[in-house]
Amino acid sequence: MNEIPVWEKLNLSIEEASAYSNIGINRLYKMTEDPSCPFVLYVGKKRVIKRKEFERYIEKAFEV
């Protein structure tokens, strides 16, 4: 079975999002703790990053 490239995945793990964006894992955890975070999705207790929403957020952000 072939692994799906990160840029084609619908959702990313925190680790994948960190590698993809060059934003640290700890910073991503802090960002996703905000209840108004537009790109986090909770699957049980696990956090996943909605890739397209994350990309839009990063494009508009001045600072993270």
Predicted model as a PDB file, atoms N, CA, C, CB and O in Angstrom, pLDDT in the B-factor column:
MODEL        1                                                                  
ATOM      1  N   MET A   1       0.845  -1.195   0.000  1.00 65.00           N  
ATOM      2  CA  MET A   1       0.000   0.000   0.000  1.00 65.00           C  
ATOM      3  C   MET A   1       0.885   1.253   0.000  1.00 65.00           C  
ATOM      4  CB  MET A   1      -0.958   0.001   1.233  1.00 65.00           C  
ATOM      5  O   MET A   1       1.819   1.357   0.795  1.00 65.00           O  
ATOM      6  N   ASN A   2       0.593   2.179  -0.875  1.00 78.00           N  
ATOM      7  CA  ASN A   2       1.377   3.408  -0.981  1.00 78.00           C  
ATOM      8  C   ASN A   2       0.908   4.422   0.049  1.00 78.00           C  
ATOM      9  CB  ASN A   2       1.276   4.000  -2.397  1.00 78.00           C  
ATOM     10  O   ASN A   2      -0.285   4.543   0.327  1.00 78.00           O  
ATOM     11  N   GLU A   3       1.863   5.145   0.607  1.00 87.00           N  
ATOM     12  CA  GLU A   3       1.524   6.194   1.557  1.00 87.00           C  
ATOM     13  C   GLU A   3       1.113   7.452   0.799  1.00 87.00           C  
ATOM     14  CB  GLU A   3       2.714   6.488   2.504  1.00 87.00           C  
ATOM     15  O   GLU A   3       1.701   7.791  -0.228  1.00 87.00           O  
ATOM     16  N   ILE A   4       0.110   8.130   1.310  1.00 89.00           N  
ATOM     17  CA  ILE A   4      -0.400   9.346   0.679  1.00 89.00           C  
ATOM     18  C   ILE A   4       0.529  10.510   1.045  1.00 89.00           C  
ATOM     19  CB  ILE A   4      -1.880   9.641   1.125  1.00 89.00           C  
ATOM     20  O   ILE A   4       0.853  10.686   2.220  1.00 89.00           O  
ATOM     21  N   PRO A   5       0.961  11.308   0.059  1.00 89.00           N  
ATOM     22  CA  PRO A   5       1.803  12.476   0.365  1.00 89.00           C  
ATOM     23  C   PRO A   5       1.049  13.472   1.253  1.00 89.00           C  
ATOM     24  CB  PRO A   5       2.263  13.171  -0.942  1.00 89.00           C  
ATOM     25  O   PRO A   5      -0.170  13.605   1.154  1.00 89.00           O  
ATOM     26  N   VAL A   6       1.777  14.154   2.102  1.00 87.00           N  
ATOM     27  CA  VAL A   6       1.179  15.100   3.053  1.00 87.00           C  
ATOM     28  C   VAL A   6       0.307  16.128   2.343  1.00 87.00           C  
ATOM     29  CB  VAL A   6       2.273  15.811   3.853  1.00 87.00           C  
ATOM     30  O   VAL A   6      -0.780  16.447   2.825  1.00 87.00           O  
ATOM     31  N   TRP A   7       0.761  16.652   1.208  1.00 87.00           N  
ATOM     32  CA  TRP A   7       0.016  17.711   0.515  1.00 87.00           C  
ATOM     33  C   TRP A   7      -1.267  17.200  -0.134  1.00 87.00           C  
ATOM     34  CB  TRP A   7       0.894  18.352  -0.543  1.00 87.00           C  
ATOM     35  O   TRP A   7      -2.040  18.000  -0.662  1.00 87.00           O  
ATOM     36  N   GLU A   8      -1.512  15.902  -0.108  1.00 91.00           N  
ATOM     37  CA  GLU A   8      -2.765  15.357  -0.637  1.00 91.00           C  
ATOM     38  C   GLU A   8      -3.703  14.871   0.465  1.00 91.00           C  
ATOM     39  CB  GLU A   8      -2.469  14.215  -1.591  1.00 91.00           C  
ATOM     40  O   GLU A   8      -4.852  14.524   0.189  1.00 91.00           O  
ATOM     41  N   LYS A   9      -3.235  14.841   1.694  1.00 94.00           N  
ATOM     42  CA  LYS A   9      -4.062  14.373   2.804  1.00 94.00           C  
ATOM     43  C   LYS A   9      -5.092  15.423   3.179  1.00 94.00           C  
ATOM     44  CB  LYS A   9      -3.192  14.025   4.020  1.00 94.00           C  
ATOM     45  O   LYS A   9      -4.844  16.625   3.083  1.00 94.00           O  
ATOM     46  N   LEU A  10      -6.244  14.948   3.603  1.00 95.00           N  
ATOM     47  CA  LEU A  10      -7.296  15.840   4.073  1.00 95.00           C  
ATOM     48  C   LEU A  10      -6.952  16.385   5.459  1.00 95.00           C  
ATOM     49  CB  LEU A  10      -8.649  15.108   4.103  1.00 95.00           C  
ATOM     50  O   LEU A  10      -7.107  17.577   5.725  1.00 95.00           O  
ATOM     51  N   ASN A  11      -6.487  15.501   6.334  1.00 96.00           N  
ATOM     52  CA  ASN A  11      -6.119  15.871   7.703  1.00 96.00           C  
ATOM     53  C   ASN A  11      -4.692  15.428   7.985  1.00 96.00           C  
ATOM     54  CB  ASN A  11      -7.097  15.243   8.731  1.00 96.00           C  
ATOM     55  O   ASN A  11      -4.211  14.432   7.445  1.00 96.00           O  
ATOM     56  N   LEU A  12      -4.026  16.196   8.847  1.00 97.00           N  
ATOM     57  CA  LEU A  12      -2.648  15.907   9.210  1.00 97.00           C  
ATOM     58  C   LEU A  12      -2.531  15.710  10.714  1.00 97.00           C  
ATOM     59  CB  LEU A  12      -1.718  17.033   8.742  1.00 97.00           C  
ATOM     60  O   LEU A  12      -3.285  16.297  11.489  1.00 97.00           O  
ATOM     61  N   SER A  13      -1.586  14.884  11.114  1.00 96.00           N  
ATOM     62  CA  SER A  13      -1.266  14.798  12.534  1.00 96.00           C  
ATOM     63  C   SER A  13      -0.514  16.086  12.908  1.00 96.00           C  
ATOM     64  CB  SER A  13      -0.406  13.501  12.861  1.00 96.00           C  
ATOM     65  O   SER A  13      -0.060  16.828  12.037  1.00 96.00           O  
ATOM     66  N   ILE A  14      -0.395  16.330  14.201  1.00 96.00           N  
ATOM     67  CA  ILE A  14       0.368  17.497  14.659  1.00 96.00           C  
ATOM     68  C   ILE A  14       1.806  17.413  14.135  1.00 96.00           C  
ATOM     69  CB  ILE A  14       0.358  17.589  16.217  1.00 96.00           C  
ATOM     70  O   ILE A  14       2.377  18.418  13.713  1.00 96.00           O  
ATOM     71  N   GLU A  15       2.377  16.227  14.166  1.00 96.00           N  
ATOM     72  CA  GLU A  15       3.755  16.043  13.707  1.00 96.00           C  
ATOM     73  C   GLU A  15       3.881  16.331  12.210  1.00 96.00           C  
ATOM     74  CB  GLU A  15       4.232  14.614  14.010  1.00 96.00           C  
ATOM     75  O   GLU A  15       4.835  16.979  11.781  1.00 96.00           O  
ATOM     76  N   GLU A  16       2.918  15.849  11.415  1.00 96.00           N  
ATOM     77  CA  GLU A  16       2.939  16.107   9.970  1.00 96.00           C  
ATOM     78  C   GLU A  16       2.762  17.598   9.689  1.00 96.00           C  
ATOM     79  CB  GLU A  16       1.834  15.295   9.256  1.00 96.00           C  
ATOM     80  O   GLU A  16       3.456  18.160   8.842  1.00 96.00           O  
ATOM     81  N   ALA A  17       1.835  18.232  10.401  1.00 96.00           N  
ATOM     82  CA  ALA A  17       1.597  19.666  10.213  1.00 96.00           C  
ATOM     83  C   ALA A  17       2.833  20.473  10.584  1.00 96.00           C  
ATOM     84  CB  ALA A  17       0.393  20.129  11.050  1.00 96.00           C  
ATOM     85  O   ALA A  17       3.139  21.479   9.944  1.00 96.00           O  
ATOM     86  N   SER A  18       3.537  20.035  11.611  1.00 96.00           N  
ATOM     87  CA  SER A  18       4.766  20.708  12.025  1.00 96.00           C  
ATOM     88  C   SER A  18       5.828  20.619  10.937  1.00 96.00           C  
ATOM     89  CB  SER A  18       5.295  20.104  13.329  1.00 96.00           C  
ATOM     90  O   SER A  18       6.455  21.621  10.591  1.00 96.00           O  
ATOM     91  N   ALA A  19       6.029  19.432  10.403  1.00 95.00           N  
ATOM     92  CA  ALA A  19       7.022  19.247   9.345  1.00 95.00           C  
ATOM     93  C   ALA A  19       6.616  19.996   8.079  1.00 95.00           C  
ATOM     94  CB  ALA A  19       7.208  17.755   9.039  1.00 95.00           C  
ATOM     95  O   ALA A  19       7.468  20.563   7.394  1.00 95.00           O  
ATOM     96  N   TYR A  20       5.338  20.003   7.769  1.00 94.00           N  
ATOM     97  CA  TYR A  20       4.803  20.634   6.564  1.00 94.00           C  
ATOM     98  C   TYR A  20       4.945  22.153   6.618  1.00 94.00           C  
ATOM     99  CB  TYR A  20       3.337  20.255   6.377  1.00 94.00           C  
ATOM    100  O   TYR A  20       5.228  22.790   5.603  1.00 94.00           O  
ATOM    101  N   SER A  21       4.747  22.732   7.806  1.00 94.00           N  
ATOM    102  CA  SER A  21       4.704  24.185   7.938  1.00 94.00           C  
ATOM    103  C   SER A  21       5.955  24.801   8.553  1.00 94.00           C  
ATOM    104  CB  SER A  21       3.529  24.566   8.755  1.00 94.00           C  
ATOM    105  O   SER A  21       6.131  26.019   8.514  1.00 94.00           O  
ATOM    106  N   ASN A  22       6.830  23.965   9.124  1.00 95.00           N  
ATOM    107  CA  ASN A  22       8.004  24.442   9.849  1.00 95.00           C  
ATOM    108  C   ASN A  22       7.616  25.236  11.094  1.00 95.00           C  
ATOM    109  CB  ASN A  22       8.870  25.300   8.936  1.00 95.00           C  
ATOM    110  O   ASN A  22       8.341  26.138  11.513  1.00 95.00           O  
ATOM    111  N   ILE A  23       6.469  24.895  11.682  1.00 96.00           N  
ATOM    112  CA  ILE A  23       6.026  25.452  12.963  1.00 96.00           C  
ATOM    113  C   ILE A  23       6.208  24.336  13.980  1.00 96.00           C  
ATOM    114  CB  ILE A  23       4.513  25.974  12.911  1.00 96.00           C  
ATOM    115  O   ILE A  23       5.836  23.194  13.712  1.00 96.00           O  
ATOM    116  N   GLY A  24       6.766  24.644  15.128  1.00 97.00           N  
ATOM    117  CA  GLY A  24       7.068  23.629  16.132  1.00 97.00           C  
ATOM    118  C   GLY A  24       5.835  22.910  16.658  1.00 97.00           C  
ATOM    119  O   GLY A  24       4.733  23.458  16.671  1.00 97.00           O  
ATOM    120  N   ILE A  25       6.042  21.690  17.084  1.00 97.00           N  
ATOM    121  CA  ILE A  25       4.951  20.875  17.628  1.00 97.00           C  
ATOM    122  C   ILE A  25       4.323  21.543  18.843  1.00 97.00           C  
ATOM    123  CB  ILE A  25       5.459  19.477  18.003  1.00 97.00           C  
ATOM    124  O   ILE A  25       3.097  21.590  18.952  1.00 97.00           O  
ATOM    125  N   ASN A  26       5.135  22.060  19.758  1.00 97.00           N  
ATOM    126  CA  ASN A  26       4.600  22.712  20.956  1.00 97.00           C  
ATOM    127  C   ASN A  26       3.767  23.933  20.593  1.00 97.00           C  
ATOM    128  CB  ASN A  26       5.737  23.117  21.897  1.00 97.00           C  
ATOM    129  O   ASN A  26       2.730  24.185  21.207  1.00 97.00           O  
ATOM    130  N   ARG A  27       4.213  24.685  19.607  1.00 96.00           N  
ATOM    131  CA  ARG A  27       3.457  25.873  19.171  1.00 96.00           C  
ATOM    132  C   ARG A  27       2.123  25.447  18.559  1.00 96.00           C  
ATOM    133  CB  ARG A  27       4.281  26.710  18.144  1.00 96.00           C  
ATOM    134  O   ARG A  27       1.102  26.090  18.801  1.00 96.00           O  
ATOM    135  N   LEU A  28       2.119  24.384  17.779  1.00 96.00           N  
ATOM    136  CA  LEU A  28       0.861  23.908  17.188  1.00 96.00           C  
ATOM    137  C   LEU A  28      -0.108  23.433  18.264  1.00 96.00           C  
ATOM    138  CB  LEU A  28       1.133  22.771  16.192  1.00 96.00           C  
ATOM    139  O   LEU A  28      -1.307  23.701  18.181  1.00 96.00           O  
ATOM    140  N   TYR A  29       0.400  22.732  19.271  1.00 96.00           N  
ATOM    141  CA  TYR A  29      -0.476  22.318  20.377  1.00 96.00           C  
ATOM    142  C   TYR A  29      -1.090  23.536  21.050  1.00 96.00           C  
ATOM    143  CB  TYR A  29       0.306  21.476  21.412  1.00 96.00           C  
ATOM    144  O   TYR A  29      -2.281  23.549  21.360  1.00 96.00           O  
ATOM    145  N   LYS A  30      -0.271  24.562  21.276  1.00 96.00           N  
ATOM    146  CA  LYS A  30      -0.776  25.784  21.918  1.00 96.00           C  
ATOM    147  C   LYS A  30      -1.834  26.465  21.037  1.00 96.00           C  
ATOM    148  CB  LYS A  30       0.392  26.766  22.207  1.00 96.00           C  
ATOM    149  O   LYS A  30      -2.866  26.913  21.536  1.00 96.00           O  
ATOM    150  N   MET A  31      -1.576  26.537  19.742  1.00 95.00           N  
ATOM    151  CA  MET A  31      -2.520  27.165  18.817  1.00 95.00           C  
ATOM    152  C   MET A  31      -3.854  26.416  18.793  1.00 95.00           C  
ATOM    153  CB  MET A  31      -1.923  27.220  17.405  1.00 95.00           C  
ATOM    154  O   MET A  31      -4.916  27.034  18.722  1.00 95.00           O  
ATOM    155  N   THR A  32      -3.795  25.084  18.854  1.00 96.00           N  
ATOM    156  CA  THR A  32      -5.016  24.288  18.753  1.00 96.00           C  
ATOM    157  C   THR A  32      -5.790  24.209  20.062  1.00 96.00           C  
ATOM    158  CB  THR A  32      -4.680  22.902  18.291  1.00 96.00           C  
ATOM    159  O   THR A  32      -6.907  23.691  20.082  1.00 96.00           O  
ATOM    160  N   GLU A  33      -5.225  24.707  21.151  1.00 94.00           N  
ATOM    161  CA  GLU A  33      -5.960  24.771  22.422  1.00 94.00           C  
ATOM    162  C   GLU A  33      -6.996  25.881  22.420  1.00 94.00           C  
ATOM    163  CB  GLU A  33      -4.994  24.975  23.582  1.00 94.00           C  
ATOM    164  O   GLU A  33      -7.941  25.847  23.209  1.00 94.00           O  
ATOM    165  N   ASP A  34      -6.834  26.854  21.555  1.00 93.00           N  
ATOM    166  CA  ASP A  34      -7.779  27.970  21.447  1.00 93.00           C  
ATOM    167  C   ASP A  34      -9.101  27.447  20.895  1.00 93.00           C  
ATOM    168  CB  ASP A  34      -7.208  29.108  20.536  1.00 93.00           C  
ATOM    169  O   ASP A  34      -9.118  26.859  19.813  1.00 93.00           O  
ATOM    170  N   PRO A  35     -10.217  27.646  21.614  1.00 91.00           N  
ATOM    171  CA  PRO A  35     -11.510  27.143  21.147  1.00 91.00           C  
ATOM    172  C   PRO A  35     -11.942  27.701  19.785  1.00 91.00           C  
ATOM    173  CB  PRO A  35     -12.562  27.466  22.165  1.00 91.00           C  
ATOM    174  O   PRO A  35     -12.768  27.094  19.104  1.00 91.00           O  
ATOM    175  N   SER A  36     -11.394  28.838  19.391  1.00 93.00           N  
ATOM    176  CA  SER A  36     -11.775  29.422  18.106  1.00 93.00           C  
ATOM    177  C   SER A  36     -10.833  29.015  16.969  1.00 93.00           C  
ATOM    178  CB  SER A  36     -11.809  30.931  18.220  1.00 93.00           C  
ATOM    179  O   SER A  36     -10.939  29.544  15.863  1.00 93.00           O  
ATOM    180  N   CYS A  37      -9.922  28.091  17.228  1.00 95.00           N  
ATOM    181  CA  CYS A  37      -8.970  27.648  16.200  1.00 95.00           C  
ATOM    182  C   CYS A  37      -9.731  27.031  15.027  1.00 95.00           C  
ATOM    183  CB  CYS A  37      -7.950  26.622  16.790  1.00 95.00           C  
ATOM    184  O   CYS A  37     -10.456  26.053  15.210  1.00 95.00           O  
ATOM    185  N   PRO A  38      -9.576  27.592  13.821  1.00 95.00           N  
ATOM    186  CA  PRO A  38     -10.385  27.140  12.680  1.00 95.00           C  
ATOM    187  C   PRO A  38      -9.888  25.857  12.016  1.00 95.00           C  
ATOM    188  CB  PRO A  38     -10.436  28.221  11.656  1.00 95.00           C  
ATOM    189  O   PRO A  38     -10.595  25.292  11.181  1.00 95.00           O  
ATOM    190  N   PHE A  39      -8.693  25.386  12.364  1.00 96.00           N  
ATOM    191  CA  PHE A  39      -8.131  24.256  11.625  1.00 96.00           C  
ATOM    192  C   PHE A  39      -7.938  22.998  12.451  1.00 96.00           C  
ATOM    193  CB  PHE A  39      -6.830  24.649  11.044  1.00 96.00           C  
ATOM    194  O   PHE A  39      -7.340  22.036  11.969  1.00 96.00           O  
ATOM    195  N   VAL A  40      -8.430  22.978  13.687  1.00 97.00           N  
ATOM    196  CA  VAL A  40      -8.276  21.771  14.513  1.00 97.00           C  
ATOM    197  C   VAL A  40      -9.568  20.954  14.476  1.00 97.00           C  
ATOM    198  CB  VAL A  40      -7.908  22.145  15.983  1.00 97.00           C  
ATOM    199  O   VAL A  40     -10.671  21.498  14.445  1.00 97.00           O  
ATOM    200  N   LEU A  41      -9.395  19.639  14.481  1.00 96.00           N  
ATOM    201  CA  LEU A  41     -10.509  18.702  14.537  1.00 96.00           C  
ATOM    202  C   LEU A  41     -10.152  17.672  15.589  1.00 96.00           C  
ATOM    203  CB  LEU A  41     -10.794  18.031  13.136  1.00 96.00           C  
ATOM    204  O   LEU A  41      -9.079  17.071  15.538  1.00 96.00           O  
ATOM    205  N   TYR A  42     -11.050  17.466  16.547  1.00 95.00           N  
ATOM    206  CA  TYR A  42     -10.806  16.469  17.579  1.00 95.00           C  
ATOM    207  C   TYR A  42     -11.452  15.158  17.172  1.00 95.00           C  
ATOM    208  CB  TYR A  42     -11.342  16.941  18.947  1.00 95.00           C  
ATOM    209  O   TYR A  42     -12.640  15.105  16.855  1.00 95.00           O  
ATOM    210  N   VAL A  43     -10.657  14.108  17.185  1.00 94.00           N  
ATOM    211  CA  VAL A  43     -11.130  12.750  16.926  1.00 94.00           C  
ATOM    212  C   VAL A  43     -10.917  12.023  18.248  1.00 94.00           C  
ATOM    213  CB  VAL A  43     -10.359  12.038  15.695  1.00 94.00           C  
ATOM    214  O   VAL A  43      -9.824  11.530  18.528  1.00 94.00           O  
ATOM    215  N   GLY A  44     -11.970  11.964  19.056  1.00 94.00           N  
ATOM    216  CA  GLY A  44     -11.804  11.512  20.436  1.00 94.00           C  
ATOM    217  C   GLY A  44     -10.952  12.540  21.153  1.00 94.00           C  
ATOM    218  O   GLY A  44     -11.297  13.721  21.179  1.00 94.00           O  
ATOM    219  N   LYS A  45      -9.848  12.107  21.733  1.00 91.00           N  
ATOM    220  CA  LYS A  45      -8.931  13.038  22.400  1.00 91.00           C  
ATOM    221  C   LYS A  45      -7.791  13.464  21.484  1.00 91.00           C  
ATOM    222  CB  LYS A  45      -8.363  12.403  23.666  1.00 91.00           C  
ATOM    223  O   LYS A  45      -7.002  14.341  21.836  1.00 91.00           O  
ATOM    224  N   LYS A  46      -7.703  12.852  20.319  1.00 94.00           N  
ATOM    225  CA  LYS A  46      -6.624  13.158  19.378  1.00 94.00           C  
ATOM    226  C   LYS A  46      -6.961  14.405  18.569  1.00 94.00           C  
ATOM    227  CB  LYS A  46      -6.369  11.964  18.436  1.00 94.00           C  
ATOM    228  O   LYS A  46      -8.095  14.584  18.124  1.00 94.00           O  
ATOM    229  N   ARG A  47      -5.974  15.254  18.387  1.00 95.00           N  
ATOM    230  CA  ARG A  47      -6.129  16.458  17.558  1.00 95.00           C  
ATOM    231  C   ARG A  47      -5.568  16.180  16.179  1.00 95.00           C  
ATOM    232  CB  ARG A  47      -5.419  17.686  18.199  1.00 95.00           C  
ATOM    233  O   ARG A  47      -4.465  15.650  16.046  1.00 95.00           O  
ATOM    234  N   VAL A  48      -6.311  16.529  15.172  1.00 96.00           N  
ATOM    235  CA  VAL A  48      -5.785  16.494  13.814  1.00 96.00           C  
ATOM    236  C   VAL A  48      -5.980  17.866  13.202  1.00 96.00           C  
ATOM    237  CB  VAL A  48      -6.479  15.391  12.957  1.00 96.00           C  
ATOM    238  O   VAL A  48      -6.851  18.632  13.614  1.00 96.00           O  
ATOM    239  N   ILE A  49      -5.163  18.160  12.223  1.00 97.00           N  
ATOM    240  CA  ILE A  49      -5.163  19.462  11.573  1.00 97.00           C  
ATOM    241  C   ILE A  49      -5.838  19.335  10.218  1.00 97.00           C  
ATOM    242  CB  ILE A  49      -3.722  20.015  11.425  1.00 97.00           C  
ATOM    243  O   ILE A  49      -5.441  18.515   9.390  1.00 97.00           O  
ATOM    244  N   LYS A  50      -6.866  20.155   9.998  1.00 97.00           N  
ATOM    245  CA  LYS A  50      -7.518  20.197   8.688  1.00 97.00           C  
ATOM    246  C   LYS A  50      -6.580  20.964   7.747  1.00 97.00           C  
ATOM    247  CB  LYS A  50      -8.958  20.881   8.766  1.00 97.00           C  
ATOM    248  O   LYS A  50      -6.439  22.182   7.849  1.00 97.00           O  
ATOM    249  N   ARG A  51      -5.953  20.234   6.844  1.00 96.00           N  
ATOM    250  CA  ARG A  51      -4.863  20.787   6.027  1.00 96.00           C  
ATOM    251  C   ARG A  51      -5.261  22.042   5.260  1.00 96.00           C  
ATOM    252  CB  ARG A  51      -4.378  19.746   5.053  1.00 96.00           C  
ATOM    253  O   ARG A  51      -4.549  23.044   5.321  1.00 96.00           O  
ATOM    254  N   LYS A  52      -6.367  22.013   4.548  1.00 96.00           N  
ATOM    255  CA  LYS A  52      -6.747  23.174   3.730  1.00 96.00           C  
ATOM    256  C   LYS A  52      -7.032  24.392   4.596  1.00 96.00           C  
ATOM    257  CB  LYS A  52      -7.975  22.848   2.874  1.00 96.00           C  
ATOM    258  O   LYS A  52      -6.643  25.507   4.248  1.00 96.00           O  
ATOM    259  N   GLU A  53      -7.715  24.188   5.731  1.00 97.00           N  
ATOM    260  CA  GLU A  53      -7.994  25.303   6.649  1.00 97.00           C  
ATOM    261  C   GLU A  53      -6.679  25.843   7.225  1.00 97.00           C  
ATOM    262  CB  GLU A  53      -8.950  24.848   7.802  1.00 97.00           C  
ATOM    263  O   GLU A  53      -6.508  27.052   7.381  1.00 97.00           O  
ATOM    264  N   PHE A  54      -5.764  24.935   7.534  1.00 97.00           N  
ATOM    265  CA  PHE A  54      -4.459  25.303   8.072  1.00 97.00           C  
ATOM    266  C   PHE A  54      -3.680  26.130   7.052  1.00 97.00           C  
ATOM    267  CB  PHE A  54      -3.661  24.044   8.466  1.00 97.00           C  
ATOM    268  O   PHE A  54      -3.079  27.145   7.405  1.00 97.00           O  
ATOM    269  N   GLU A  55      -3.687  25.706   5.805  1.00 95.00           N  
ATOM    270  CA  GLU A  55      -2.994  26.454   4.753  1.00 95.00           C  
ATOM    271  C   GLU A  55      -3.584  27.852   4.607  1.00 95.00           C  
ATOM    272  CB  GLU A  55      -3.074  25.703   3.413  1.00 95.00           C  
ATOM    273  O   GLU A  55      -2.835  28.819   4.468  1.00 95.00           O  
ATOM    274  N   ARG A  56      -4.908  27.981   4.635  1.00 95.00           N  
ATOM    275  CA  ARG A  56      -5.551  29.297   4.538  1.00 95.00           C  
ATOM    276  C   ARG A  56      -5.165  30.176   5.729  1.00 95.00           C  
ATOM    277  CB  ARG A  56      -7.087  29.146   4.465  1.00 95.00           C  
ATOM    278  O   ARG A  56      -4.877  31.363   5.574  1.00 95.00           O  
ATOM    279  N   TYR A  57      -5.165  29.576   6.912  1.00 95.00           N  
ATOM    280  CA  TYR A  57      -4.795  30.310   8.123  1.00 95.00           C  
ATOM    281  C   TYR A  57      -3.370  30.846   8.011  1.00 95.00           C  
ATOM    282  CB  TYR A  57      -4.929  29.407   9.365  1.00 95.00           C  
ATOM    283  O   TYR A  57      -3.114  32.012   8.310  1.00 95.00           O  
ATOM    284  N   ILE A  58      -2.448  29.992   7.579  1.00 93.00           N  
ATOM    285  CA  ILE A  58      -1.040  30.385   7.455  1.00 93.00           C  
ATOM    286  C   ILE A  58      -0.870  31.489   6.411  1.00 93.00           C  
ATOM    287  CB  ILE A  58      -0.173  29.167   7.081  1.00 93.00           C  
ATOM    288  O   ILE A  58      -0.098  32.425   6.616  1.00 93.00           O  
ATOM    289  N   GLU A  59      -1.592  31.380   5.293  1.00 93.00           N  
ATOM    290  CA  GLU A  59      -1.482  32.402   4.248  1.00 93.00           C  
ATOM    291  C   GLU A  59      -1.902  33.775   4.740  1.00 93.00           C  
ATOM    292  CB  GLU A  59      -2.320  32.015   3.051  1.00 93.00           C  
ATOM    293  O   GLU A  59      -1.335  34.783   4.320  1.00 93.00           O  
ATOM    294  N   LYS A  60      -2.905  33.826   5.638  1.00 92.00           N  
ATOM    295  CA  LYS A  60      -3.429  35.102   6.118  1.00 92.00           C  
ATOM    296  C   LYS A  60      -2.698  35.611   7.363  1.00 92.00           C  
ATOM    297  CB  LYS A  60      -4.904  34.966   6.417  1.00 92.00           C  
ATOM    298  O   LYS A  60      -2.779  36.795   7.688  1.00 92.00           O  
ATOM    299  N   ALA A  61      -1.993  34.728   8.052  1.00 86.00           N  
ATOM    300  CA  ALA A  61      -1.386  35.082   9.338  1.00 86.00           C  
ATOM    301  C   ALA A  61      -0.189  36.005   9.128  1.00 86.00           C  
ATOM    302  CB  ALA A  61      -0.954  33.811  10.103  1.00 86.00           C  
ATOM    303  O   ALA A  61       0.584  35.857   8.182  1.00 86.00           O  
ATOM    304  N   PHE A  62      -0.071  36.942  10.027  1.00 80.00           N  
ATOM    305  CA  PHE A  62       1.085  37.819  10.058  1.00 80.00           C  
ATOM    306  C   PHE A  62       2.130  37.258  11.009  1.00 80.00           C  
ATOM    307  CB  PHE A  62       0.681  39.242  10.473  1.00 80.00           C  
ATOM    308  O   PHE A  62       3.333  37.419  10.803  1.00 80.00           O  
ATOM    309  N   GLU A  63       1.642  36.590  12.066  1.00 73.00           N  
ATOM    310  CA  GLU A  63       2.516  36.047  13.096  1.00 73.00           C  
ATOM    311  C   GLU A  63       1.833  34.852  13.746  1.00 73.00           C  
ATOM    312  CB  GLU A  63       2.871  37.125  14.154  1.00 73.00           C  
ATOM    313  O   GLU A  63       0.616  34.861  13.935  1.00 73.00           O  
ATOM    314  N   VAL A  64       2.603  33.829  14.088  1.00 69.00           N  
ATOM    315  CA  VAL A  64       2.056  32.683  14.823  1.00 69.00           C  
ATOM    316  C   VAL A  64       2.820  32.472  16.095  1.00 69.00           C  
ATOM    317  CB  VAL A  64       2.091  31.412  13.974  1.00 69.00           C  
ATOM    318  O   VAL A  64       2.513  31.555  16.855  1.00 69.00           O  
TER     319      VAL A  64                                                      
ENDMDL                                                                          
END                                                                             
